[in-house]
C-alpha cells in the first residue's frame, strides 16, 4: 500500500522534471538544426539562418558566428551536418560546434567550408554586435555600441531600443543613444525626432559628431538646416580649442622629457662649467639598466614584472652616478679650466661608451615592455592622453621637487650652491671643492640615468638613444640659465610647447631649426639665459 500511495507523487515529480527537461531538449534540438542550416542553400539562406540563430538567444550563438566569420565551420556533403574544424591542415579534426565533442567518423574528403560573402560578413558583424550588447561585460557592450554607431543600420533600431531600456552604465548608454540618433537621421522619422537626434549627436561634440552632422546637413529638412549648421559651427570652434589644448599637452609631455634629460646637465654645467658631451650616454646607460633589470625580474620573479621600474629607477641612478664619479675622477679633474680639451675628451668618451654598449648588447634596439599601469590611453574632455606620457610628466615633477629639496635642504646642496656662486671663496671657507665636484658630477649623471628609465618607456633603447637628446638638452640649459633649475624647468616646458606648435606648420626638422635660431638670437640679448645666477665669480 505505501508504494501505491507514493505512485501519484512519483508521477507528479516525473511530470515536473519532464516539463522542465522537454523545453531544454527542444531548444538543444532547435539550436542544432539552426547551426546545420548554415550549410544548406546559398547566401540568402545563410543570412536567414544567422538571423534565426540571433533570435534564438542561445549562449553559444556568438561563438558559433565568430567561428563562421573565421572560416572554421565545415559542412559534410552527404549528411548536411555542420562541424567545427580543428587540428592541423594535414590532420584536421571535426567537432560539434555546440558541445565541442570531436566526431570520430568524419571523412575529411567529404567536408567543405561554409562559404560567406561580403553581405554575410556585414550581417555577421552586426549580429555579433547585437549579441554582445547583452553581454554582462561592460567593455564588450561598449565595443558593440561603438560598432553599431559606426554601422548605423536602421535594422538595429529595435535592438537598440531594447538594449537602451536595460542599460545602466552612463558611457555605454550615451554611445547607444548616439547610435540610435544616427539611425533616426537615416530613417523617415518626423522632424521633431530628427531634431532630437541632431541635439543628441551635437551634445557629443567630437570629430565623429562633426562628421555625422556634416553628412546629415545635405539631407536635412529645410527648417532644420540652420540648427544643424549652428551645431557644426559650435563643434568646430570647440574642437579648435581642444586642438590647442592637445598641442599644449604634447608640448608639456615633450618638455618633461627634455627636463629629465637636461636637469643633470644643468647641474654639472652650472657648478663645474664642464661641457659634458657624454651626458647623453648617461641617459643611454640608464635605459640599458632598465632593460637589464626588467630581464632579470622576468627570469627571477615574473610576477613582479609590472613593478620592475621600482627596481630600475634606483639601480639606474646608482649605476650612472658611479660612472659619473669615475669620469670626473679619471678624466674631468685633469681638464678644469680647459673647455676645449674637456669637450673633446667627453665627446671621445661618448663614442667609447656607445661602442661598448654595441659590443655587449649588440647594435639592434632592445625592447623594454611598458607595465600594465603605463599602457593604454584615456580621454579627458577632448584630450587624448597616453598613460606612459602622463606618468613621465609626474615622474619629472617628482624628480624636480626632490632635487630642489636636496639643493636647498642638505649640506651637500648648500656646498654645491656655494661652489657655483664663488668657487675660490667656498674653498677658502673649508669646502672640499674636489669632493663637491665629484658628487655634483655623480648627481647629474644619476639624474640622467633616471631620465633613461623614463625614455625607455617611450623611445627605442639603442646605443644612439642619448644622441637624440643631447643637443636639445644644451639648448634648454642655455635658454633657461646655466645652473638654475627653475630656468631649466621653464626652458624645457617653453621649448617643448613651442616645438609642438611649430611642427604642424613647419615640420619637425624646420621647427627645430627655427627654435635654434630663436635661441641664438635670444642669447645675444641675454647671454646668461632667462634666469641668470648671481655671484662675483659668475659675473666674472
FILOLUM-671489 format. One record per atom (N, C-alpha, C): x, y, z. Coordinates in steps of 0.2 Angstrom, whole numbers, plus 5000, padded with zeros to 4 digits. Example, Ala and Ser with C-alpha at 12.3 -4.5 7.8 and 13.67 -1.06 7.14 Angstrom:
506649725039
506249785039
506649845039
506449895035
506849955036
506450005039
This chain:
500449945000
500050005000
500450065000
500950075004
501350135004
501650144997
501850094993
502150104987
501650134982
500950114983
500450144979
500350214980
500350234987
500250304989
500850344986
501450324985
501950364983
501950364975
501550324972
501550324965
501250394962
500750424964
500550494962
501050544963
501450544968
501950594970
502550584965
502750514963
503250504959
503050524952
502450514950
502150534943
502250614943
502050644948
502050714948
502750744947
503150714951
503850734951
504150724944
503950664941
504250644934
503950694929
503350714930
503050764925
503350834926
503450854932
503850914933
504550914930
504850864931
505550854928
505550854920
505050814918
504950814911
504750884908
504350914912
504150984909
504651034909
505151024913
505751074913
506251044908
506350984907
506850954903
506650964895
505950954894
505750954887
505951014883
505751074886
506051134883
506751134881
507151114886
507851114885
508051064880
507751004879
507950964874
507650994867
507151024867
506851054861
507351114859
507551154864
508051214862
508651184860
508951134863
509551104860
509451074853
508951044852
508751014845
508751074840
508351134843
508251184838
508951224837
509351234841
509951264840
510451224836
510351164836
510751114832
510551124825
509851124824
509551124817
509751194814
509751244818
509951314816
510651314813
511151284817
511851284816
511951244809
511551184808
511651144802
511351184796
510851234798
510551274792
511051314789
511651334793
512151374790
512451344784
512451274783
512751244777
512251224772
511651244772
511151224767
511051284763
510951274756
510751334752
511351374750
511151434748
511551484746
511651544751
511951604749
512051654754
511351684757
510851694753
510251714756
509951664762
510051604761
509851554766
510251564772
510951574770
511451584776
511251644780
511051694777
510851754781
510251744785
509751704782
509151694786
509351644792
509851604791
510051554797
510351594802
510751644800
511151694805
510651734809
510151754806
509651794809
509251754814
509051694812
508751644816
509151624822
509751614821
510251604827
510251664832
510251724830
510251784834
509551784838
509051764835
508351774838
508351714843
508751664843
508651604847
508951624854
509351674855
509551694862
509951644865
510251594861
510651544864
511351564866
511651544872
512351574874
512851554869
512751504865
513351484861
513351524854
512851564853
512751584846
513351634844
513551674849
514051724847
514751684845
514951634849
515551594847
515451564841
514851534839
514751504833
514851554827
514551614828
514551664822
515251684821
515651684827
516351704826
516751654822
516651584824
516951534820
516751534813
516151554811
515951564804
516251614801
516351674804
516751734802
517451714801
517751674805
518451654804
518551594799
518051564796
518051514791
518251444794
518051434800
518151374803
517551324804
517051344801
516451294800
516451264794
516351194794
516351154788
515651114788
515451094782
514851054781
515050994777
514750934779
514850874776
514350874769
514650844764
514250844758
513750794758
513750744762
513250684762
512750704767
512850724773
512350724778
512050794779
512450854777
512250914778
512350944785
512750904789
512950924796
513550974796
513451024800
514051074801
514451054807
515151064805
515651044810
516151104811
516451104817
516951154818
517651114817
518051144812
518651114811
519251134816
519651084817
520251104822
520851064819
521351054823
521851014822
522351054817
522651014812
523151044808
522851034801
523251074796
523051064789
523150994786
523650954789
523750884787
523350834790
523150854797
522750814801
522150844804
521650864800
521150904803
520650864807
520350894812
519850864816
519250904816
518650864817
517950904816
517550884823
517350944825
516950934832
516250964831
515850954836
515150984836
515251054838
514951104834
515151174836
514751194843
514351154845
513951174851
514251144857
514351084857
514651044863
515451044863
515751044857
516451034856
516650964856
516250914856
516350844856
516650824849
517250794849
517550784842
517250724839
517050724833
516750674829
517250624826
517250554827
517750514825
517650484818
517050494816
516850454809
516750504803
517150554803
517050614798
517650604793
517450594787
517950594781
518150664779
518750684780
518950754778
518850764770
518850714766
518750724759
518050744757
517550734762
516850744761
516650814764
517150854767
516950914770
517150974766
516751024766
516851084763
516751144767
517051204766
517051254771
516351294769
516051314775
515451354774
515651424772
515451444765
515651504762
515251564764
515551614764
515251684766
515451734761
515051784759
515251834755
515251904759
515351954756
515352024760
514752044763
514152024760
513552034763
513451994769
513651934769
513551894775
514051914781
514651934778
515151964783
514852024787
514552074783
514252134786
513752114791
513352064789
512752034793
513052004800
513651964799
513951934805
514151984809
514552044807
514752094811
514252124815
513652144812
513152174815
512752124820
512752064818
512452014823
512852004829
513551994828
513951984834
513952054839
513852104836
513752164840
513152164844
512552144840
511952134844
511952094850
512352034849
512351984854
512852014860
513352054858
513752074863
513452134867
512952164864
512552214868
512252184874
512152114874
511852084880
512352054885
512952064883
513452044887
513552074894
513652034900
513752064906
514352104907
514852094902
515452134902
515352204899
515552254903
515452324901
515852344895
516452324895
516952334889
516652304883
516352244883
516152214877
515452254875
515052274880
514452314877
514652384874
515152414877
515452474875
515652464867
516052414866
516352404860
515752384855
515252354857
514752334852
514352394851
514252444856
513852504855
514252544850
514952544850
515352584845
515252564838
515252494838
515152464831
514552484828
513952484832
513352504830
513352574828
513652614832
513752684830
514052694823
514552654822
514952664816
514552634810
514152584811
513752544806
513052584804
512752604810
512152644810
511652614805
511552544806
511052514801
510352524804
509852544801
509152554803
508852494806
509052434803
508852374805
508952364813
509452394816
509652384823
509252434827
508752464825
508452514829
508052484835
507652434833
507352394839
507752364844
508352334841
508852314846
509152364851
509252424848
509552474852
509052504857
508452504855
507952524860
507852474866
507852414864
507852364870
508452364874
509052374871
509752374875
509752444879
509452494876
509452564880
509052554886
508452524886
508052514891
508352474897
508852434895
509152394901
509852414903
510152464899
510752484900
510852534906
511352524911
511352564917
512052604917
512552584913
513152624913
513052684908
513252744911
513152804908
513552814901
514152784901
514552794895
514352744889
514152684891
513852644886
513152664884
512752694888
512152714886
512152784882
512652824883
512752884879
512952864872
513352814871
513552784865
512952754861
512552714865
511952684862
511552744859
511452794863
510952844861
511252884855
511852894855
512152924849
512052874842
512152814843
512052764838
511252764836
510852774840
510152774839
509952844835
510252894837
510152964834
510452964827
510952934825
511252924819
510752884814
510452834817
509952794814
509352834812
509152874817
508552914816
508652964810
509252984809
509353034804
509352994797
509452934797
509452894791
508652874789
508252874794
507552854793
507052914791
506452894789
505952944788
505652964794
506052984799
505753004806
505453074805
505053094810
504753164810
505253214811
505153274809
505653324811
505753334818
505353324822
505453334829
505953274832
505853214829
506353164831
507053174828
507053204822
507653214819
508053274823
507653324825
507953374829
508253354835
507853304839
508153274845
508753234843
508753204838
509353164836
509953204835
509853264831
510353314830
510653344836
510253354841
510453384848
510853324851
510653264851
511053214854
511753204851
511753204845
512453204842
512853264843
512553324843
512953384844
513153384851
512853354856
513053354863
513753314864
513853274859
514553234860
515053284858
515053324854
515553374852
516253354850
516253294847
516953264845
516953264837
517453244835
517553244827
517053194824
516953144827
516353094824
515753134824
515553174829
514953204829
514953264823
515553294822
515553344817
515453314810
515753254809
515753214803
514953194801
514653174807
513953144806
513553204804
513553264808
513153324806
513353354799
513953354797
514153374791
513753334785
513753264786
513453224781
512653234781
512453244788
511653254788
511453314786
511853364785
511653434783
511353434776
511653394771
511453394765
510653364764
510553314768
509853284768
509353314773
509553354777
509153384782
508553424780
507953424783
507453464781
507653544781
507353584777
507553654776
507453694783
506953674787
506953714793
507453684798
507753634797
508253604802
508953624800
509053644794
509753654792
510053714796
509753764797
510053824801
510353794808
509953754811
510153724818
510753674817
510753634811
511253584810
511853624809
511853684805
512453724803
512753754810
512253774814
512453814820
512853764825
512553694825
512953644829
513653634826
513653634819
514353614816
514853674818
514553734817
515053794819
515253784826
514753774831
514953764838
515453714839
515353654836
515853594837
516553614834
516553644828
517153664825
517553714830
517253764833
517553804837
517853774843
517453724846
517653684852
518253644850
518253614844
518753574843
519453614842
519353674839
519953714838
520253724845
519853744850
520053754857
520453694859
520153634858
520453574861
521053554857
521053574851
521753564847
522253604850
522153664852
522653704855
522853674862
522353644866
522553614872
522953554871
522753514866
523153454864
523853464862
523953524859
524653544857
525053564863
524653594868
524953614874
525153554878
524753504878
524853444882
525453404879
525453404872
526053374869
526753404870
526653474871
527253514872
527453504879
527053504884
527153484891
527553414892
527253364888
527553304888
528253304885
528353334880
529053344877
529453384882
529153434885
529553474889
529753434896
529353384898
529553344904
530153304902
530153274896
530653234893
531353274893
531253334890
531853374890
532153394897
531653404901
531853424908
532253374911
532053304911
532353254914
533053244910
533153254904
533753244900
534253304902
533953364903
534353424904
534553444911
534153424916
534253444923
534953424926
535153364924
535853344926
536353384923
536253394917
536753434913
536753504916
536253534918
536153604921
536653604927
536553554931
536953544937
537753544936
537953504932
538653494931
538953554927
538553584922
538753634918
538753704923
538253704927
538253764931
538753764937
538853714940
539353704946
540053704943
540153664938
540853644936
541053684930
540653704926
540753744920
541053694915
540853624915
541053574911
540553564905
540753564899
540353554894
540453474892
539953434895
540053364895
539653334889
540053324884
539653294878
539453214879
539753184884
539553114886
538853114890
538553174891
537953174896
537453124892
537353134886
536853084883
536953014884
537552994884
537752924885
537552904893
537552954897
537252934904
536552914903
536152954899
535452934898
535352874895
535852854890
535852794887
535952734892
536452744896
536652694901
536052684906
535652734908
535052724912
534552684908
534452694902
533952654898
534152584898
534852564897
535052494896
535052464903
535152504909
535052474915
534352454916
533852494914
533152474914
533052404911
533352404905
533252334901
533552274905
534152284908
534452234911
534052214918
533752264921
533352254927
532752214925
532452234920
531752204918
531952134916
532452124912
532552054910
532752004916
533052034921
533252004927
532651984931
532152034932
531552024935
531151974932
531151974925
530751924921
530951854922
531651844923
531851774924
531851754931
531851794936
531951784943
531251784946
530851834945
530151844948
529651874943
529451834938
528951854933
528351894936
528151874941
527551904944
527651984946
528352004947
528452074949
528652114943
528552084937
528752124930
528452194930
527752194932
527452264932
527752314937
528152284942
528552334946
529252344945
529452324939
530152324938
530452394938
530052444936
530352514936
530452534943
530152504948
530352524955
531052504957
531252444954
531952424955
532452464950
532152484944
532652504939
532852584940
532352624943
532552694945
533152694949
533152664955
533752674960
534352644957
534252584953
534852554950
535152594945
534752624941
534952674935
535352734938
535052754944
535352814947
536052794950
536052744954
536652724957
537252704952
537052664947
537552644942
537852704938
537352754935
537652804931
537952854936
537752864942
538152914947
538852884948
538952824949
539552794950
540052804943
539652794938
540052804931
540252874931
539752924933
539952994933
540553014937
540552984943
541053004948
541752974945
541752914942
542352884939
542552934933
542152964929
542353004924
542653064927
542353094932
542553154935
543253144938
543353094941
543953074945
544553054940
544353024934
544852994930
544953044924
544553084922
544653124916
544553204917
543953224920
543753294920
544253334925
544453304931
544853334936
545453364933
545753334928
546353354925
546253404919
545653424918
545553464912
545153534914
545153544921
544753604923
545153664920
544753714918
544953774915
545253774908
545053714905
545253704898
544653674894
544153714893
543553694890
543553654883
544053674879
544053644873
544353574873
544853564878
545053494879
544553454882
544153484887
543653444891
543053424886
542853474881
542353454876
542653394872
543253394869
543453344865
543553274869
543753284875
543853224879
543153184880
542653224882
542053194884
541653174877
541853204872
541553184865
541853114863
542553104864
542853044863
542552994868
542453014874
542152964879
541452944877
541052984874
540352964872
540452914866
540952914862
541052864857
541252804860
541652804865
541852744868
541352704871
540852744875
540352714878
539852684873
539752724868
539252694863
539552624860
540152624858
540452564856
540452504861
540552524867
540552474872
539852444873
539352484873
538652454873
538452414867
538752434861
538652394855
539052324856
539552324859
539952264860
539552214865
539252244870
538952204875
538252184873
537852234870
537152214869
536952214862
537452224857
537352224850
537052294848
537052304841
536852364838
536152374838
535752324838
535052324837
534652354843
534052374842
533652404848
533452354853
533452364859
533152324864
532452344867
532052294868
531352314869
531252314877
531052364879
530852374886
530052374886
529752334890
529052324890
528752374895
528152414893
527852454897
527452414903
527452434909
527052404914
526252414912
525852374914
525152374913
524852444915
525152474920
524852534923
525152594919
525552584914
525852634910
525652624903
525152574902
524952554895
524252584894
524152594887
523452624885
523452694886
522852724885
522652794885
521952804887
521852864888
521152884890
520952954888
520352974888
520153044885
519953084891
520253144891
520053194896
519753254893
519053254893
518753304889
518853294881
519253344878
519453324871
520153314870
520453294876
521153274876
521253204875
521753174871
521953104871
522553104875
522553064881
523153064885
523352994886
524052984884
524352914885
524552904892
524552844894
524752834901
525452844902
525852814898
526552824899
526852894899
526552934894
526753004894
526553044901
525953024903
525653054909
526153044915
526352974916
526752954921
527452984921
527652994915
528353034914
528353104916
527753134915
527653204917
527653204925
527353164928
527353154935
528053144938
528353094935
529053074937
529553134936
529453174931
529853234930
529753284936
529153294937
528953344943
529253314949
529153254951
529453224957
530253234957
530553214952
531253224952
531453294953
531153344950
531253414951
531153434958
530653414961
530553434968
531053404973
531253334972
531753304976
532353344975
532553354969
533253394968
533253464971
532653494971
532653564974
532753554982
532453504985
532553494992
533253474993
533553434989
534253414990
534753474990
534553524985
535053584984
534853634990
534253634992
534153684997
534053665004
534053605006
533953575012
534553535015
535053515011
535553475013
536253515013
536753485017
537353515017
537753515010
537653455007
537953445000
537653504995
536953514996
536653564991
536953634993
537053645000
537253715002
538053724999
538453674999
539053674997
539053684989
538653644986
538653654978
538453724976
537953754980
537753824978
538353874980
538653854985
539253904987
539753894981
539953834979
540453824974
540253854967
539553854966
539353884960
539453964960
539253994966
539254064966
540054094966
540454054970
541154084971
541554024973
541853994968
542253934970
542853944974
543254004973
543854014977
543654034984
543054074985
542854094992
542654024996
542253984992
542053924995
542653884997
543153874993
543753834995
544053865001
544153935001
544453975007
544053965013
543353945013
542953935019
542953865021
543453825018
543453755020
543053705017
542753725011
542353675007
542853635003
542753575003
543253524999
542953524992
543153574988
542853584981
542953524976
543553484977
543653424973
543053374975
542953364981
542353324983
541753344981
541553404981
540953434978
540853424971
541453434967
541453424960
541253354959
541553304962
541453234961
540653214962
540453234968
539753224970
539253264965
539453324963
539053354958
538953314952
539553294949
539553264943
539153194943
539253164949
538853104950
538153114951
537953164954
537253184955
536953194948
537253234944
537053254937
536953194933
537453144933
537453084929
536953034932
536853034938
536252994941
535553014939
535453084938
534853104936
534753094929
535353094925
535253074918
535053004917
535352964922
535152894921
534452874923
534152914927
533452914928
533052934922
533252984919
532953004913
532952954908
533552914908
533552854903
532952804905
532852794911
532252754913
531652774910
531452844911
530852864908
530852864900
531452874897
531452874890
531352804887
531552754891
531452684889
530752664888
530252704891
529552694890
529252724884
529652764881
529352804875
529752804869
530352774870
530852784864
531252714864
531552704858
531952644857
532552644861
532752594864
533352584868
533852564864
534352604862
534852594857
535452624859
536052614856
536652644858
536652724856
536252744852
536152814850
535652854853
535352824858
534752854862
534952924864
535552924868
535752994871
535853044866
536153024860
536253074855
535653114852
535053084853
534453114851
534253174855
534553174861
534353224866
534853274869
535453264867
536053304870
535953374867
535853384861
535853454858
535253494861
534653454861
534053494865
534253504872
534553464875
534753474882
535153534883
535653544879
536053604879
535653664878
535253664873
534853724871
534353744877
534053694881
533653704887
534153734892
534753714893
535153744899
535353814897
535553824891
535753894889
535153944889
534653914887
534053964886
533753974893
533753924898
533453944904
533953974909
534553964908
535053994913
535553944916
536153944914
536653894916
536653884924
536553824926
536553814933
535953834937
535353854934
534753874938
534253824936
534053784941
533553734940
532853764938
532653814941
531953844938
532053864931
532653894929
532753914922
532653854918
532953794920
532953734916
532253714915
531853714921
531153694920
530753734915
530853804916
530453854912
530653844904
531353834904
531653824897
531353764894
531353704897
531153644894
530453644892
529953674897
529253674895
529153724889
529553784889
529453834884
529653804877
530253774877
530453744871
530053684868
529753644873
529353584871
528753614868
528353664871
527753684869
527853724862
528353764862
528553794855
528653744850
529053694851
529153644846
528553614844
528053594848
527453564846
526953604842
527053674843
526553724840
526853734833
527553734832
527853744826
527853684821
527853624824
527853564820
527253554814
526653574816
526153564811
526253614805
526553664806
526653714801
527253714797
527853704801
528453704798
528853634797
528553584800
528853514800
529353504806
529453444807
529953434813
530653464813
530953454807
531653474806
531653554806
531253584802
531253654801
531053684808
530553654811
530353684818
530953684823
531353634823
531953634827
532453684825
532553694818
532953744816
532753814818
532153824818
531853894820
531953904827
531853854831
531953854839
532753874840
533153844836
533853854837
534053924835
533753954830
533854024828
533654064833
533054054836
532754094841
533254094847
533454044849
533954034855
534554074854
534854074848
535454114846
535354184846
534754204844
534554274844
534454294852
534154254855
533954264862
534554274867
535054234866
535654244870
536154294868
535954324862
536354384860
536054444865
535454444867
535154494871
535254474879
535254414880
535354384887
535854334887
536454344887
536954294887
536954234892
536654254898
536654214904
535954174904
535454184899
534854154899
534354184903
533754154904
533154184907
533254204914
533554154918
533654164925
534454154926
534754214926
535554214927
535654204935
536254164936
536454164943
536854224945
536854234952
537154294955
537754274958
538254314958
538854304962
539454334959
539954344963
540554384960
540954334954
540954274956
541354234951
540954224945
540254224945
539854224939
539854284935
539954344939
539954404935
540654404931
541154374934
541754374931
541754334925
